Amino acid sequence: MAGPEQGAKTGLMIKRPVQVMVVVTEEFKKELVQELNEAAEAAQRRIEQMEFQGRRYLADVQRTNLTQAMALRQQLEAEKKKYEDAKKELLQRIEEIEGLELGSEYPRGTLESEVRIEAGDNLFEKLSSAQVVIKDGVIQEIRDS
């Protein structure tokens, strides 16, 4: 019966987060601003759609049940505020992106990777601060502290 060799280490593969950092270029700024503008426009369209449909529906409901109409109006206003807040945040992010210095690094998201851990390893070191740095879609550097 074959078994593990005497003294051989056993390990475990675990997942860890890897931060994606983007080197700021004019192209990156342009693409991200366009993406955020499209999201802000979608939020605005949703607000307008809710207002239009809400007015029609409220007019119908008010004829039969004033209490239900008031509750619906509050619900619509809360939903509208949620979209307005999201749009406002997107516009603030656009200002932030436009102000980024070329060549600086900007956090763009998180990926997962696997890392092998073994008895005696410092878990916190194994899990900490892995980064992938990209510039215009091309990996420039992999940082693994």
Secondary structure, DSSP 8 states (H G I E B T S, - for coil): -----TT---EEEEEEEEEEEEE--HHHHHHHHHHHHHHHHHHHHHHHHHHHHHHHHHHHHHHH-HHHHHHHHHHHHHHHHHHHHHHHHHHHHHHHHHT--TT-EEEEEEEEEEEEEETT--HHHHHS-EEEEEETTEEEEEEE-
